[in-house]
Amino acid sequence: MIVRMALWLVFLPFQLLLLACFAIADFLGFLRRKVCRCCTALPSSVSPTRELCSIVVLNWNGRTLLQESLPALVHAVQSSGKPHEIILVDNGSSDDSVEWVRETYPSIRILALPENLGFGEGNNRGVEASKHDIVVLLNNDMIVEHGFLDPLLSPFSDAAVFAVTSQILFPEGKRREETGFTRGCWRRGYLHLSHQAVDSEKETPVFWAGGGSSAFNRKAFLALGGFSEVFSPCYFEDTDLGYRAWRRGWKILLAPRSRVLHKHRSSSSARFKQEELQQLIEQRKLWYAWRNFQWNFLVPHLLMIPFFFFERFSPQTYLRSLHRLLDIFHFRIAEPSRIYSDFELLNLQLPGWSNPPSLATAGEAHLQDSLRILIVSAYLPQLGQHGGAGRVFQLLREVSKKHRVSLISFVENAREERQTSELAPYCEEVVTVLRRGFLPVSLFPYEPFEEFNSLEFRERLRTLLQRKRFDIVHFEWTQMAQFADLVNGSRKIVTEIEVNYAAHQSLIPLEKRVVGKLRKKYNTLQTLYREINLCRQVDTVVCVTDVDRSFLTGYLDSSKLFVVNTGVDTEYFKFEDPLESDPNGVLFVGAFRHQPNVDAVHFFCEDIFPRILDVRPQAHLYVVGSSPPRSILEKGAHPNITVTGFVPDIRDYYRLARVVVVPLRTGVGIRGKILEAWSAGRAVVGTPLACLGIECSHGENVMIADAAEDFALWTVALLENSEFAARLGAAGRETAVRRYRWDLLGKQLVQLYEELAKGGGVAR
């Protein structure tokens, strides 16, 4: 982060200068349009005759590919019963492609270029040489289905249609990186392009038409100047052309019944290494944005560019991109007025634009079978690490008994990656992304969720959503809702494992310094702002307690708030006879990556435990949990304190302890440690904060104490009175079995999924 801030400061003056140049170019363009009155409507003379088309196949050293693709294409043309022409545009091949085509398919017209002019210019030459009003552009690695032509040509009966694109399939066993259903979004100053899953046979407007699998209105194509040479030799020519067409009010459609098989990047991978391709794509994405987007979109983009270094592209790639600025400024000045704004295009707010069919309807139709549910998790669902991961694992397992579940999750290390095998019995598919590096969200000094803003995760999730259709997409942990913009058509849920702003707020009273209090108040407000905005991106927010729900009531519509408590495996944590425990054993359990647990141990060891030892010097504290920091490990130097770190079986320590202590002073959300202690039949002493949101009653199933003196008093009383401890533990066990079993909570979550899939209200 420090490096990025330094780069941002270094580049800031230059970025401001660039903004000024863009503003001047746009002002000159405005004056030009006022004077020239540039026409934006589609001239009636451009309306095509759709009976015949010219099919242009672009080739470079692709004889092997042509041997697969041309037989299917020739068969498709013959099956149509119409004399469509096929033109092979050869981009200066050094193999025998031209000779082979001339001998094998003499009816194919050949336009042999003396050198490789790149994707854009090669196709432009083919369009110029075409005879017919509709031109179909195909890459040499596209294998068409025999009936692909009619669905591709029929939409041109509408004179406003500029292009129609085919549905793109991939060979069996290869990840489907394209579908033809293209989308774009502008997020935090950066352009994101994607292909969405195709779930309908209906013609649908799309963001752009792929230059290697689409039909174009030839006269309109030439009126726009064809593919721009700015992007030579390849990539973004078609995206740029599509955007310019939409800005004029011309339509681009997907015809799902027109299908082609793509052997992806068979030509480009022969010319460029993978790293070179990635940098080339990102460079052209910059040119595309600079050419086409309005000034108000470019302000955050240009100011944020240094934060994209090393995540998207290198500083060298960015600096090399600047050599096209004069061409870009000339284009912005010369471009005619637009019909649609960038906001309308990126948010699909166009006349006739239809989103994919609602998956709620499809879900209702097959509820008797099963729903498809995608869990998007910040942490790998697993047992024994921390309460949140355990909760997600248990509920996922319960839901999988009735519905089909897939998972995409961050993992922290190679060990977690290996543990995904434990999820295999419950998931159709498990996708993991190693959490490393992130893209900053903004220039604010405190951003609570940006460490999960991973471009790699975003791309993997986008690909998964393209390959599969889901009825429900469930984001576990608030920070994962920042990926909700990728989901289209599915019902979206987020679980507030912990209401983050409330957890931050609980830290303020403990801070003694004025500056510290002000900083924590600022952090709380910033977290509240981000958290509420993320919750507004989804259909339903699941809270883990009624108290957490109350924290969000007022900020969010109460109708979208739902409670599914955290539970406990009452069979795993079976009741143990408290009389067989160590009469001096006191236990604290907690994962120490969670800061409230660190504070709780410090509070207990420094303020409470010395009072206990004054009365009962033989008392022994066991501090059990993963990832203890140095400050906690140092507590183990005391002869009456044992710090274990991670243990294979936590039940060994529940058997050992007479009393379980939960001295939490900060945080909200899950209270799994009390539920585990109850299930094991152990007496519990907790603070009022620790008991919030669960069915606690002082003196019946738990002892509640806020002050250190009272906390020590009740702990000693339970250590010295085994019958009192046994009675309290048995009452806790009864509460856990009656109220907090995972099978009961799993049924609540399943009911929520099914109600949402039906598109109806949620029973509370």
C-alpha positions in Angstrom: 0.0 0.0 0.0 2.9 2.4 0.8 4.4 1.7 -2.6 1.1 2.4 -4.3 0.6 5.6 -2.4 4.2 6.7 -3.4 3.5 5.9 -7.1 0.2 7.8 -6.9 1.9 10.9 -5.5 4.6 10.7 -8.2 2.1 10.3 -11.0 -0.5 12.7 -9.7 0.7 15.9 -11.5 0.9 14.1 -14.8 -2.5 12.5 -14.3 -4.0 15.9 -13.6 -2.4 17.2 -16.8 -3.9 14.4 -18.8 -7.3 15.2 -17.4 -6.9 18.8 -18.5 -6.0 17.6 -22.0 -9.0 15.3 -22.2 -11.2 18.2 -21.0 -9.8 20.4 -23.8 -10.3 17.7 -26.4 -13.9 17.2 -25.3 -14.6 21.0 -25.4 -13.2 21.2 -28.9 -15.4 18.2 -29.9 -18.4 19.9 -28.4 -17.7 23.1 -30.5 -17.2 21.0 -33.6 -20.5 19.2 -33.2 -22.3 22.5 -32.6 -20.9 23.9 -35.8 -21.1 20.8 -38.0 -24.4 19.4 -36.6 -23.0 15.9 -37.0 -25.7 13.4 -37.9 -26.2 10.5 -35.4 -29.2 8.7 -36.9 -28.9 5.6 -39.1 -29.4 6.7 -42.7 -32.2 4.7 -44.4 -29.8 3.9 -47.3 -27.8 1.7 -44.8 -30.7 -0.8 -44.4 -29.3 -4.1 -45.7 -30.6 -6.7 -48.0 -30.5 -9.8 -45.8 -31.1 -12.5 -48.4 -27.4 -13.1 -49.0 -24.2 -12.5 -47.1 -20.5 -12.5 -47.6 -18.5 -14.7 -45.1 -15.0 -13.5 -44.4 -12.6 -15.9 -42.9 -9.4 -14.3 -41.6 -6.3 -16.6 -41.6 -2.7 -16.5 -40.7 -0.6 -19.7 -40.9 -3.7 -21.7 -40.1 -3.9 -24.5 -42.5 -4.5 -27.0 -39.7 -7.3 -24.9 -38.3 -8.8 -24.4 -41.8 -8.9 -28.1 -42.3 -11.3 -28.3 -39.4 -13.3 -25.1 -39.9 -13.8 -24.8 -43.6 -15.6 -28.2 -44.2 -18.2 -27.2 -41.6 -18.6 -23.7 -43.1 -19.0 -24.9 -46.6 -21.6 -27.5 -45.4 -23.5 -24.8 -43.6 -23.6 -22.6 -46.7 -24.7 -25.5 -48.9 -27.4 -26.4 -46.3 -28.8 -22.9 -46.5 -29.6 -23.3 -50.2 -28.4 -19.8 -51.0 -25.4 -18.6 -52.9 -23.6 -16.9 -50.0 -20.0 -16.1 -50.8 -17.0 -17.1 -48.8 -13.8 -15.0 -48.8 -10.6 -16.2 -47.3 -8.5 -13.1 -46.3 -5.0 -14.4 -45.8 -2.8 -12.2 -43.6 0.5 -12.9 -45.2 0.8 -16.6 -44.3 4.1 -18.3 -44.6 2.6 -21.8 -44.6 0.6 -23.4 -47.5 -2.8 -22.2 -46.3 -3.6 -20.4 -49.6 -2.5 -23.2 -51.8 -4.5 -25.8 -49.9 -7.7 -23.7 -50.0 -7.3 -23.0 -53.7 -6.9 -26.6 -54.5 -9.5 -28.0 -52.0 -12.2 -25.3 -52.3 -11.9 -23.5 -55.6 -15.2 -21.7 -55.0 -13.8 -19.8 -52.1 -12.6 -16.4 -53.1 -9.1 -15.6 -51.8 -7.8 -12.2 -50.9 -4.1 -12.7 -50.2 -2.5 -9.8 -48.4 1.3 -9.3 -48.8 1.9 -9.1 -45.1 0.2 -9.6 -41.8 -1.9 -6.5 -41.3 -3.4 -7.6 -38.0 -6.9 -8.6 -37.0 -8.6 -5.3 -37.6 -7.1 -4.2 -40.9 -7.3 -7.7 -42.3 -11.0 -7.9 -41.6 -11.5 -4.3 -42.9 -10.0 -5.4 -46.3 -12.3 -8.4 -46.3 -15.4 -6.2 -45.7 -14.4 -3.8 -48.4 -14.0 -6.6 -50.9 -17.4 -8.2 -50.0 -20.3 -8.1 -52.5 -23.3 -8.3 -50.1 -24.9 -6.0 -47.6 -24.3 -8.4 -44.6 -20.8 -9.5 -43.8 -20.1 -12.4 -41.5 -16.7 -12.3 -39.9 -15.2 -15.6 -38.7 -11.8 -16.5 -37.3 -10.1 -19.5 -38.8 -10.5 -21.3 -35.4 -14.3 -21.0 -35.5 -16.2 -24.2 -36.3 -19.8 -23.4 -37.2 -22.9 -25.5 -36.7 -24.7 -26.3 -40.0 -27.7 -24.1 -39.1 -25.8 -21.1 -37.8 -26.6 -18.7 -40.7 -30.4 -18.2 -40.6 -30.5 -17.1 -36.9 -27.6 -14.8 -37.5 -29.1 -13.0 -40.5 -32.8 -12.8 -39.6 -32.5 -9.9 -37.1 -31.3 -7.6 -39.9 -35.0 -7.2 -40.9 -34.7 -4.4 -38.3 -32.9 -1.6 -40.1 -31.4 -0.3 -36.8 -29.5 -3.6 -36.2 -25.8 -3.0 -36.7 -24.5 -6.5 -35.7 -25.6 -9.9 -34.6 -23.3 -12.3 -32.8 -23.4 -16.1 -32.4 -23.3 -18.1 -29.2 -19.8 -19.3 -28.6 -19.1 -22.8 -27.4 -15.8 -24.3 -26.3 -14.4 -27.8 -26.9 -15.4 -30.4 -24.3 -13.1 -30.2 -21.3 -12.0 -26.7 -21.8 -13.1 -23.8 -19.6 -15.7 -21.7 -21.4 -14.2 -18.2 -21.5 -16.6 -16.8 -24.1 -20.4 -17.2 -24.7 -21.2 -14.2 -26.9 -23.5 -12.7 -24.3 -21.1 -9.8 -23.6 -21.4 -7.3 -20.8 -19.4 -4.3 -19.5 -19.1 -2.5 -16.2 -17.2 0.5 -14.9 -16.1 -0.2 -11.3 -13.9 2.0 -9.2 -12.4 3.7 -12.2 -11.7 0.6 -14.2 -13.4 -1.2 -17.0 -14.4 -4.8 -16.6 -15.7 -6.8 -19.5 -17.3 -10.2 -19.3 -19.3 -13.0 -21.0 -22.4 -14.0 -19.2 -24.2 -17.4 -19.2 -26.7 -17.9 -22.0 -30.0 -19.2 -20.6 -32.5 -18.3 -23.3 -33.0 -18.9 -27.1 -34.3 -15.3 -27.4 -32.4 -12.6 -29.2 -30.8 -10.3 -26.6 -28.9 -7.0 -26.9 -25.3 -7.3 -26.0 -22.4 -5.0 -25.3 -20.3 -5.8 -28.3 -20.3 -8.4 -31.1 -17.2 -10.6 -31.3 -15.2 -9.8 -34.4 -14.6 -13.5 -35.2 -18.1 -14.8 -34.8 -20.6 -12.1 -35.9 -22.5 -10.7 -38.8 -22.4 -6.9 -39.5 -24.3 -4.4 -41.6 -21.6 -3.8 -44.2 -22.6 -0.2 -45.0 -22.9 0.8 -41.4 -19.5 -1.0 -40.6 -17.8 1.1 -43.3 -19.6 4.3 -42.2 -18.0 3.9 -38.8 -14.6 3.4 -40.4 -14.5 -0.3 -39.6 -12.1 -1.7 -37.0 -9.7 1.0 -35.8 -6.1 0.6 -36.6 -5.3 2.0 -33.1 -5.7 -1.5 -31.7 -3.5 -3.3 -34.3 -2.5 -6.1 -34.4 -5.3 -7.5 -32.2 -7.8 -7.2 -29.4 -10.5 -4.6 -28.6 -11.2 -3.7 -32.2 -14.6 -5.3 -32.0 -15.3 -3.9 -28.5 -14.5 -0.4 -29.7 -16.6 -0.7 -32.8 -19.6 -2.0 -30.9 -19.4 0.9 -28.4 -19.3 3.4 -31.2 -22.3 1.7 -32.9 -24.4 1.7 -29.7 -23.5 5.4 -29.1 -25.1 6.1 -32.5 -28.3 4.3 -31.5 -27.6 1.2 -33.5 -28.3 -2.2 -32.0 -26.1 -5.2 -31.4 -27.8 -8.5 -30.6 -26.9 -12.1 -29.6 -28.6 -14.8 -31.6 -28.3 -17.9 -29.2 -29.6 -20.3 -31.8 -26.6 -19.5 -34.0 -23.7 -21.5 -32.5 -20.0 -21.7 -33.2 -17.2 -23.7 -31.6 -14.1 -21.6 -30.7 -10.6 -23.0 -30.4 -9.6 -20.1 -28.3 -6.6 -18.0 -29.2 -5.2 -20.5 -31.5 -3.6 -17.8 -33.7 -2.7 -15.1 -31.1 -1.0 -17.6 -28.8 1.4 -18.4 -31.7 2.5 -14.8 -31.9 2.7 -13.8 -28.3 3.7 -15.2 -24.9 1.0 -15.3 -22.3 2.5 -12.4 -20.3 2.8 -10.4 -23.5 -0.8 -11.1 -24.3 -2.0 -10.0 -20.9 -0.1 -6.7 -21.1 -1.3 -6.2 -24.7 -4.9 -6.6 -23.6 -4.6 -4.3 -20.7 -2.9 -1.6 -22.9 -5.8 -1.8 -25.4 -8.3 -1.6 -22.6 -6.8 1.8 -21.7 -7.0 3.0 -25.3 -10.6 1.8 -25.5 -11.6 3.7 -22.3 -9.7 6.8 -23.4 -11.3 6.9 -26.8 -14.9 6.2 -25.8 -15.8 7.2 -22.2 -17.0 10.6 -21.2 -14.9 12.9 -19.1 -16.7 12.3 -15.9 -15.9 8.6 -16.2 -12.2 9.3 -16.9 -11.7 11.5 -13.8 -11.7 8.5 -11.3 -10.0 6.3 -13.9 -7.0 8.5 -14.4 -6.6 9.4 -10.8 -6.7 5.7 -9.8 -4.4 4.3 -12.5 -1.2 4.1 -10.2 -3.2 1.8 -7.9 -3.7 -0.6 -10.8 0.1 -1.0 -11.3 1.3 -4.6 -10.7 -2.3 -5.8 -10.4 -3.4 -5.2 -13.9 -0.4 -3.8 -15.8 3.1 -2.6 -15.2 4.1 1.1 -15.1 6.1 0.4 -18.2 3.0 -0.8 -20.0 1.1 2.3 -19.0 3.9 4.7 -20.1 4.1 2.8 -23.5 0.3 3.3 -23.9 0.7 7.1 -24.0 2.1 7.1 -27.5 -1.5 6.8 -28.8 -2.8 9.9 -27.0 -2.7 12.2 -30.1 -4.7 9.7 -32.1 -7.2 9.4 -29.2 -7.6 13.1 -28.7 -8.2 13.5 -32.5 -10.9 10.8 -32.3 -12.6 12.4 -29.3 -12.7 15.7 -31.2 -14.0 14.2 -34.5 -16.6 11.7 -33.0 -20.3 12.7 -33.6 -22.8 13.2 -30.9 -24.1 10.2 -29.0 -27.6 8.8 -28.5 -26.8 6.9 -25.3 -24.6 7.9 -22.4 -21.8 5.8 -20.9 -24.0 5.2 -17.8 -26.9 3.9 -19.9 -24.7 1.6 -21.8 -22.8 0.2 -18.8 -26.0 -0.3 -16.8 -27.9 -1.8 -19.7 -30.6 0.9 -19.5 -31.3 0.8 -23.2 -34.6 0.6 -25.1 -35.3 -3.1 -25.8 -32.5 -4.3 -23.6 -33.6 -7.4 -21.8 -31.7 -9.2 -19.0 -31.4 -13.0 -19.0 -34.6 -14.7 -17.9 -35.2 -14.6 -14.2 -33.8 -17.7 -12.5 -36.5 -17.4 -9.9 -39.0 -18.7 -12.4 -36.7 -21.6 -13.3 -36.0 -22.3 -9.7 -39.7 -22.6 -8.9 -40.1 -25.1 -11.6 -37.6 -27.5 -10.3 -37.8 -27.0 -6.5 -39.1 -30.5 -6.2 -35.7 -31.6 -7.5 -33.1 -29.1 -6.2 -31.8 -25.6 -6.5 -28.4 -24.7 -7.7 -26.7 -22.6 -5.0 -23.3 -20.9 -5.1 -21.5 -20.1 -1.9 -19.0 -17.3 -2.2 -16.8 -17.3 0.9 -14.1 -15.1 2.3 -12.6 -18.0 4.3 -12.5 -21.7 3.5 -15.5 -23.5 5.2 -13.8 -25.9 7.6 -14.0 -27.2 11.2 -11.6 -26.4 14.0 -10.2 -23.1 12.8 -12.7 -20.4 13.7 -16.4 -20.0 14.3 -17.2 -18.3 11.0 -15.6 -21.0 8.9 -17.2 -23.7 11.0 -20.7 -22.1 10.6 -20.4 -22.0 6.8 -19.2 -25.6 6.7 -22.0 -26.9 8.9 -24.8 -25.0 7.0 -23.3 -25.9 3.6 -23.4 -29.6 4.7 -27.0 -29.3 5.8 -28.1 -27.5 2.6 -26.4 -30.1 0.4 -28.7 -32.8 1.7 -31.5 -31.2 -0.4 -29.9 -28.8 -3.0 -26.9 -28.7 -5.3 -24.1 -26.6 -3.8 -21.0 -25.1 -5.4 -18.3 -23.2 -3.6 -15.8 -20.5 -4.5 -13.6 -19.4 -1.6 -10.4 -17.7 -0.7 -7.7 -19.9 0.9 -4.9 -18.6 3.1 -2.2 -21.2 2.3 -1.3 -24.5 0.7 -2.6 -26.5 3.7 -6.1 -25.0 3.3 -5.9 -25.9 -0.4 -5.4 -29.5 0.5 -8.3 -29.4 2.9 -10.8 -28.8 0.2 -11.1 -32.5 -0.2 -13.2 -32.5 3.0 -15.8 -30.4 1.0 -16.0 -32.8 -1.9 -18.9 -34.9 -0.5 -21.1 -31.8 -0.2 -20.2 -29.7 -3.3 -20.6 -30.2 -7.0 -17.6 -28.0 -7.5 -15.0 -26.2 -5.3 -13.0 -23.3 -6.7 -10.3 -21.7 -4.5 -8.2 -18.6 -4.9 -5.1 -17.9 -2.8 -5.6 -14.6 -1.0 -2.6 -12.4 -1.9 -2.5 -8.8 -3.0 -5.5 -6.6 -3.5 -6.6 -3.6 -5.5 -7.2 -0.5 -3.2 -10.8 0.7 -3.2 -10.2 4.4 -2.7 -7.9 7.0 -1.3 -9.6 7.0 2.1 -7.2 6.4 5.0 -9.3 3.5 6.3 -11.0 0.9 4.1 -12.4 -2.1 6.0 -12.9 -4.6 3.2 -10.4 -3.8 0.5 -8.0 -6.6 1.5 -10.5 -8.9 -0.2 -10.7 -6.9 -3.4 -8.9 -9.4 -5.5 -8.9 -9.2 -9.3 -8.0 -12.8 -9.6 -11.0 -13.8 -7.4 -13.2 -11.5 -9.5 -12.1 -13.2 -12.7 -12.5 -16.7 -11.3 -16.0 -15.9 -10.1 -17.0 -14.3 -13.4 -15.8 -17.5 -15.2 -17.8 -19.7 -12.9 -20.9 -17.7 -13.3 -20.5 -17.9 -17.1 -20.2 -21.7 -17.0 -23.1 -22.4 -14.6 -26.5 -21.0 -13.9 -27.4 -20.6 -10.2 -30.7 -19.9 -8.5 -29.0 -18.5 -5.4 -25.6 -16.8 -4.9 -24.8 -16.6 -1.2 -22.0 -14.3 -0.1 -20.5 -15.4 3.2 -19.0 -12.4 5.1 -19.9 -8.9 4.2 -16.8 -8.1 2.2 -17.7 -10.7 -0.4 -20.7 -8.6 -1.5 -18.3 -6.4 -3.4 -18.5 -9.1 -6.1 -22.3 -8.9 -6.3 -22.2 -6.8 -9.5 -21.0 -9.9 -11.4 -24.3 -11.8 -10.6 -27.1 -11.3 -13.0 -30.5 -13.1 -12.7 -29.8 -15.1 -9.5 -31.1 -14.1 -6.1 -28.3 -12.7 -4.0 -27.8 -13.1 -0.2 -25.0 -11.9 2.1 -24.4 -13.2 5.6 -23.3 -10.7 8.1 -21.1 -13.1 10.1 -20.4 -10.0 12.2 -22.0 -6.6 11.9 -18.7 -4.8 11.3 -19.6 -1.3 12.2 -21.1 -2.4 15.5 -17.9 -4.4 16.2 -15.8 -1.2 15.6 -18.1 0.8 17.7 -17.6 -1.6 20.7 -13.9 -0.7 20.6 -14.5 3.0 21.3 -15.2 2.9 25.1 -12.0 0.9 25.7 -9.8 3.5 24.1 -8.3 5.9 26.6 -6.6 8.4 24.3 -8.5 11.2 22.7 -6.8 10.8 19.3 -7.4 7.0 19.5 -11.1 7.5 20.2 -11.4 9.9 17.2 -9.7 7.5 15.0 -12.0 4.6 16.1 -15.0 6.8 15.6 -13.9 7.6 12.1 -13.2 3.9 11.4 -16.7 3.0 12.6 -18.4 5.6 10.4 -16.3 4.5 7.3 -17.2 0.9 8.0 -20.8 1.7 8.4 -20.8 3.5 5.0 -19.1 0.6 3.2 -21.1 -2.1 5.0 -24.6 -0.6 4.3 -23.7 0.0 0.6 -22.6 -3.6 0.2 -25.8 -4.9 1.9 -27.8 -2.8 -0.6 -26.3 -4.8 -3.4 -28.1 -8.0 -2.4 -31.7 -9.2 -2.0 -31.5 -10.5 1.5 -29.1 -10.0 4.4 -28.7 -12.9 6.9 -27.7 -12.0 10.4 -26.5 -14.5 13.0 -28.5 -13.0 16.0 -31.5 -10.9 16.5 -29.2 -8.3 18.1 -27.2 -8.1 14.9 -30.4 -7.7 13.0 -31.3 -4.7 15.2 -28.0 -3.1 14.4 -29.0 -3.0 10.7 -32.7 -2.1 11.2 -33.2 1.5 10.1 -30.3 1.5 7.7 -31.8 -1.3 5.6 -35.4 -2.3 4.8 -36.4 -4.7 7.6 -38.1 -6.9 5.0 -34.7 -7.9 3.6 -33.2 -8.8 7.1 -33.4 -12.5 8.1 -31.8 -14.3 11.1 -30.2 -17.7 11.0 -28.4 -18.3 14.3 -25.1 -19.9 14.7 -25.4 -23.5 15.9 -23.4 -26.3 17.4 -22.9 -30.0 16.6 -24.5 -31.5 19.7 -23.5 -35.0 18.7 -19.8 -34.1 18.3 -19.7 -32.0 21.5 -21.5 -34.7 23.6 -22.4 -34.1 27.2 -19.5 -34.9 29.6 -19.8 -35.5 33.3 -18.5 -32.3 34.9 -17.5 -34.2 38.0 -14.9 -36.0 36.0 -13.2 -32.7 35.0 -10.3 -30.9 36.6 -11.8 -29.1 39.6 -9.3 -26.3 39.0 -9.6 -26.2 35.2 -10.7 -22.9 33.6 -10.9 -22.8 29.8 -11.0 -20.0 27.2 -11.4 -21.0 23.5 -11.0 -18.7 20.5 -9.2 -18.2 17.2 -6.8 -15.3 17.7 -6.9 -13.9 14.3 -10.2 -12.4 15.6 -9.1 -9.3 17.7 -12.0 -9.5 20.2 -10.5 -12.9 21.4 -7.1 -11.3 21.9 -8.6 -8.5 24.0 -10.7 -11.0 26.0 -7.6 -13.0 27.1 -5.7 -9.9 28.1 -8.7 -8.7 30.1 -9.1 -12.1 31.8 -5.4 -12.6 32.5 -4.7 -9.1 33.8 -7.9 -8.1 35.6 -9.8 -11.3 36.4 -7.5 -14.3 36.9 -5.3 -12.6 39.6 -8.5 -12.2 41.7 -9.4 -15.9 41.2 -5.9 -17.0 42.2 -6.1 -14.9 45.4 -9.0 -17.2 46.5 -8.1 -20.4 44.7 -4.4 -20.4 44.0 -4.5 -23.9 42.4 -6.8 -22.7 39.6 -5.3 -23.3 36.1 -6.2 -21.4 32.9 -6.1 -23.1 29.5 -6.0 -20.7 26.5 -6.8 -22.8 23.4 -7.1 -21.6 19.9 -5.2 -21.1 16.6 -2.8 -18.3 15.7 -2.1 -16.8 19.2 0.1 -13.7 18.8 3.2 -13.1 20.8 1.4 -11.2 23.5 -0.8 -14.2 24.2 2.0 -16.7 24.0 3.8 -14.8 26.6 1.0 -15.4 29.0 2.0 -19.0 29.1 5.1 -18.1 31.1 2.8 -17.9 34.2 2.8 -21.3 36.0 -1.0 -21.3 36.2 -1.6 -20.6 32.5 -1.2 -22.9 29.5 -1.4 -21.5 26.0 -1.8 -24.4 23.5 -2.3 -22.8 20.1 -4.2 -25.0 17.6 -5.2 -28.4 19.0 -6.4 -31.4 16.9 -9.4 -32.0 19.2 -10.9 -29.2 21.2 -13.1 -31.7 23.1 -10.1 -32.8 25.2 -10.0 -29.4 26.8 -13.8 -29.2 27.3 -13.5 -32.5 29.2 -10.7 -31.1 31.3 -12.4 -27.8 32.3 -14.8 -27.3 35.1 -15.6 -23.7 33.9 -15.6 -22.1 30.5 -15.0 -18.3 30.5 -16.1 -15.9 27.8 -14.8 -12.5 28.9 -15.6 -10.6 25.6 -15.6 -6.8 25.7 -15.6 -6.1 22.0 -17.2 -7.5 18.8 -20.6 -8.7 17.9 -21.9 -11.7 15.9 -21.1 -15.4 16.5 -21.1 -16.8 20.0 -20.0 -20.3 19.1 -17.8 -20.8 22.2 -20.8 -20.6 24.6 -22.8 -23.0 22.4 -19.9 -25.5 22.4 -19.4 -25.3 26.1 -23.2 -25.8 26.6 -23.2 -28.8 24.3 -20.3 -30.3 26.3 -22.2 -29.7 29.5 -19.8 -27.2 30.9 -20.7 -24.3 33.1 -20.1 -20.9 31.5 -19.3 -17.4 32.9 -19.6 -14.7 30.3 -19.9 -10.9 29.9 -23.2 -9.4 28.9 -21.7 -8.7 25.4 -20.7 -12.4 25.1 -24.3 -13.4 25.8 -26.0 -11.0 23.4 -28.3 -12.7 20.8 -28.5 -16.2 22.4 -31.0 -17.6 24.8 -29.1 -16.9 28.0 -30.6 -16.4 31.5 -28.4 -15.5 34.4 -28.3 -18.3 37.0 -30.2 -20.8 34.8 -27.9 -21.7 32.0 -25.0 -19.2 32.3 -23.5 -16.7 34.9 -23.3 -13.2 33.5 -20.8 -10.7 34.9 -19.5 -7.4 33.5 -17.1 -6.2 36.2 -13.8 -8.1 36.7 -14.6 -8.6 40.4 -18.0 -10.2 39.7 -16.6 -12.3 36.9 -13.9 -13.7 39.3 -16.5 -14.3 42.0 -18.8 -16.5 39.9 -15.8 -18.4 38.4 -14.6 -19.3 41.9 -18.1 -20.2 43.0 -18.4 -22.7 40.1 -14.9 -24.2 40.7 -15.8 -24.7 44.4 -19.3 -26.1 44.0 -19.4 -29.0 41.6 -23.1 -29.5 41.9 -23.7 -25.9 41.0 -21.4 -26.3 37.9 -23.2 -29.5 36.9 -26.6 -28.0 37.1 -25.6 -25.0 35.1 -23.9 -27.1 32.4 -26.9 -29.5 32.1 -29.2 -26.5 31.6 -26.9 -25.2 28.9 -26.9 -28.5 27.2 -30.7 -28.6 27.1 -30.7 -25.1 25.5 -28.2 -26.1 22.9 -30.1 -29.3 21.9 -33.5 -27.6 21.8 -32.5 -24.4 20.1 -29.1 -24.5 18.3 -28.7 -27.8 16.5 -27.3 -27.4 13.0 -30.0 -29.5 11.4 -32.7 -27.1 12.7 -30.7 -24.1 11.5 -30.0 -25.8 8.1 -33.8 -26.2 7.6 -34.3 -22.5 8.2 -31.6 -21.6 5.6 -33.1 -24.1 3.1 -36.6 -22.5 3.6 -35.0 -19.1 3.0 -33.4 -20.3 -0.3 -36.7 -21.9 -1.5 -38.8 -18.8 -0.7 -36.3 -16.6 -2.5 -36.1 -18.9 -5.5 -39.9 -18.8 -5.8 -39.7 -15.0 -5.9 -42.0 -14.7 -2.9 -41.7 -13.2 0.6 -39.7 -14.9 3.3 -41.5 -16.4 6.3 -40.0 -15.2 9.5 
